[in-house]
Amino acid sequence: GKYQELTIKLAPSSFELSEVEVKVSKYKNKGNPAVELIKKVLENKEKNRRESFDYFHYEKYEKVDMAYNNITEGTRKSLLFRNIDFVFNFADTNKTTGKVYLPFFFREALSDVYFRKDPKAEKEYIHGEFNTVMPGVFDNIGIASFIQNLSQPVDIYDNAINLVTVDFISPLSPIAPNIYRFYILDTSVIKETPMVHMYFAPRFKSDKAFMGNMWIALDSTYAVRRIELGIPKEINLNWVNEMQITQEFSWVETDNIINGVKHKSRGLMVSQDDLFMDFAITKNEESKSILGSKKVSYRNITLNNPIPDSVFR
């Protein structure tokens, strides 16, 4: 509960390499250890995805915000902001690009989500929702369109992922080895679990496929524990300049009482779920754009605890 500032001093070290040999060879699936590992992930994906449970329930908090990107002095003096120029007191600067952005929309919602495997059903009850928007900046119809694109759920275990009305082939689709190039970059240990860090990209840049990184558990599960998805610049994606998706998966264990008998259920559930999009206003990438982000958090998760039929009706 206290603020502390730490100063950590690092000592440099160097190593001399006598010789480095670089070989360039044509990418192929046969004999490729990265492809063999992906095949293991595909073989186990049905038991690693959350839909493998008979039931699950969680409380979901979702936050969506949007900002007007690349604010200039000309923007500040425009007629659009003439009567509300005080809003620029809340402008911020992107530390990476140096561009100034102005938040104009914020939404948060709290809901309960219920799932049943057989017969398959899913229900979401929204308990509370709050919206605020800067008046006069964008019409409500335009904002609704951006919100709809940001609100699309992403399940990496689906064969196709629909985003901005486009179906992307998932890197965990059965046909992924024919669509993607996979490369093993490194191995590491995360939370006491050995992991393989893998990079992936479309074989052809025009394919509707992602590029990014995933971390795969080197244990009996072969589960994806973290994934970062982006889109190649060559894809013409309906006025979207940039898109980034980050998801992490953590173990969840719950106690259930079924017919008076106590059971334990354990499985992987999403623990981090972030989506970022840069929506173009014009075809010029250097001009103004809309930055949209969505962050979702989950708590009070229960697994395989029977849910009454009335919930789904």
N, C-alpha and C positions, 0 to 999 in steps of 0.2 A: 503493500500500500504506500510505499515511499518512492520518490523519484531519486534515482542514483545515476551518476555519470561515471562511466568506466573508461579508462585510457589503457589500451592494450598495445604494447610495443612489439613489433615483429622484427626478427633478424633475417636479413637476406641470406640466401645460400645459392650456390651455383654448381652446375655439373658440366663437365666437358664431354662431348660425344665425339668419338673417334671417326665414326662414319654413319651416315644415314642413307638408306637405300629405299627409294620410292618406286613401287611397281603399280602400273595402271592396267587393269584387266576389265573385260566386259562384265557387267552385272549379270548374274544368273542365279536362279533358284536352287539348282542342283548343287548339293554339297555346301550350301550357304548356312552357317550356324544360326544366323539371324532368322532365316525363314523356318528352319527346324524348330526354333523356339516359339515363333508365332503359331506354328501348327499345334504346339503343345497348349498354347493359350486358347486356341480355337476348340481344341478337344475338351477343355475344361470350362468353357465359358458359360454353359447352361447351369452349372452348379455354383458358379461364382456370381452370377447376376442376382439381383434382389428378387426377381420373379421366380426364383427357385423355391422360395418359402411358400407354404400354404396360405399364410396370412402375414401381413405386417401393417404396422401403424406408426406414424410419427407426426410430431408437430413441426410445421414448416414456417419459417420467417423469411419473407422475400423483400428485398429492397431494390428498387429501380430508380436510377437518377439519370438525367440528361443535361448536357451542357452545350452551349453555343461556342464552337471552337474558333481559334484564330481571331480573337477580338483585336481590332486596330483602332487607332485614333479616329479614323473615319467612321467606324462603327459607333463609337461613343457620341459622335456629333450628328448621327443620322436622325431623321424624323421619328423613326421607330421607337427610339429611347428618349426622345426629347422631354417627355413628362415624367419619366421614371429613371433619370440618369443616376439616382442614388444607388441603383442596383450594381453599378460598377465597383462599389465599395466591397462587394462580395466576390469579385473576380479573382481567379487564381492563375498560377503559371505552371505549365507542365515542365517538370525538371529535366525531362529527356529532350523534348523538342524546343523548349523555350517559348512556346506559343501560349497566349493568354486565353483562358476559357471562362465562360460565365454560366454557372448552373441556372437552369430555368424551370426544371420539373423534378419533382420528388414523389415517390410513391412507396408505401410499405404496407404489407399485408401479413396477417397471422392466420394460419389455417391448420386443420387436421386432415391428414391424408390416410385413407384406408384402402387396403388391397386384399383381394381374395383370388386364389389361383384357380379354383374349380367350383362352380363355373366362374370364369374370369370376370372380375369386376373391379373398378377403382372409383373411389368417390372422394371429393375434396370439399370440406365445409369451411368456408371463410368466416372467421369469427370477428375480425376487425380489419378495416382498411382505411388508410389515410392518403390523400392526394393533395398536392399543392403545386400550382403552376404560376409562373410569372405572366400576368395579363398582357395581351397585345403582342406577344412575341411570335407565337405560332397558333394557327387555328387548331381547335380540338380534334378535327378529323386527322390532320397531319400527325399530331402527337399520338393518337390512337394507333395509327399505322406503325409508328416506331415501337410503341409498347408491345404490340402484337408480335413483332419480329424478335424483341428481346425476351418475351415470355415463353418462347418455344422451349419445351423440355428437351434435354439432350441425354440420350441413353447410349453410351458408347458400345454397348453390347448388341444394339439393333444393327441389322444388316445395312440399313440406310438411315441417315440422319437428315431430317428436313429442316432447313434453315433458310429464311428469306425466300420461301416458295421453291427452293431448289433442293433436290435429293442428292446428298453426298454419300458416296460409298464409305462405310466405316472401315477404319484400319483393322477392325475385328470381324469383318464380314468373311464368310467362307471363301469368297473370290478375292480377298485382299492380296494374297501372294501374287496374283496376276495383275493387280492394279497398282500396287505399291512397290517401292524399293525399301528394304529394311536394312539397317546397319547397327551393329552393336558398337556402342561408343565406350562404355565403361562398366565396371561393377562397383557396387558400394553396399554398405549396410545401413538400413534405415529402420529405426525402432527394433533393433536386434534381428531384423530379417534381411538376408542377403538379396540384393536386387541387381537386375541388369538394366542399364540405361540404354534405351534403343531410340534411334532416330528413324523417321519414316517420311517419305515424300512420294508424290505420284510419279509413275513411270513417264507419263506425258503430262506436261504442265497444263494442258488444256482440259485434262480430265477433271470431272467434278469429284475431287478427292482432297483430303487434308494434307498438310505437312506439319510435323511437330515432333514431340518426344513422349515416350512412355517409359515408366519404370515397372518392371515385371518381377514378381517374387520368385526367387529360385528355391521354392519348396514344393511340396506335393500339390499345392493349389494352382500354381502357374497363373496367379491372378494379377491383373493390372492394379497397382496401388496408387499410381499417379499418372495423369495424362495431360498434355498440353497440345491443343489443336489450333491451327491457323490455316489461312488460305493463301495459295500462291498468288502473286501479283497478276499473273496472266489470266486468271479467271475473271470473267466479266459477271459480277454478282450484283445486279440490280442496285446500283448506286451505293454499294458498300465498299469503302476504301480498304478497310481492315477489320479482321475479326479474330478474337482470341478466346479460347475456352480452356478453363483449368478445372480439373476435378481430381479430388483425392478420395481414397477409400480406406476406411478403418474398420477394425473388428468390433463388433457389437455382440454382447452376450446378455440374454435376458432370462429370467425365471418365469415359467408358466405353470399354472395348475390346470390340468385337463382331467376331467372325471375324478377329481380328488387326488390325483397323483402329480407330484412336482416334477417338471421337466426343465432342462436347460436347452436353449437354442442359441447358436452362435453362427455368425456370418458377417460378410463384408457389406457395408452400406456407405453411401456417399457421405463424406464428412466436410468436404469443401466443394463448392459449386459456383464458379464465377464465369460470367460471360461479358465480353466487351466488344462493342461495335463502333466503327467510325462511319457514319452515314454521310455521303456526299450530297451537297445541295446543288452543285453544278458539276459538270464534267471535269473542271479544273481542280486537280488534287491539291493545289496550293491555296485554293480559295477557302471560304468558310465551310464548316461541316458541323454535324451534330455528333457529339460523343455520347454514347449510351452504355450504361453498365448495369449489370444485375448480379447481386450477391444473395445466395440462399444458404441458410443455416438450418440444421435439423436437431431436434432434441426429443426426449421422452419416447425413444424408439422401442417398440415391442415386436418380437418375432414369433410367428407360429402360435400366437394367442388367438383362439377362435373369435371371430367377429360376427355379431348377430346379422341375419339377413336383412333386418329392418334398416340397418345402416346404409345398405346399398340400394334400398328402395326409395 
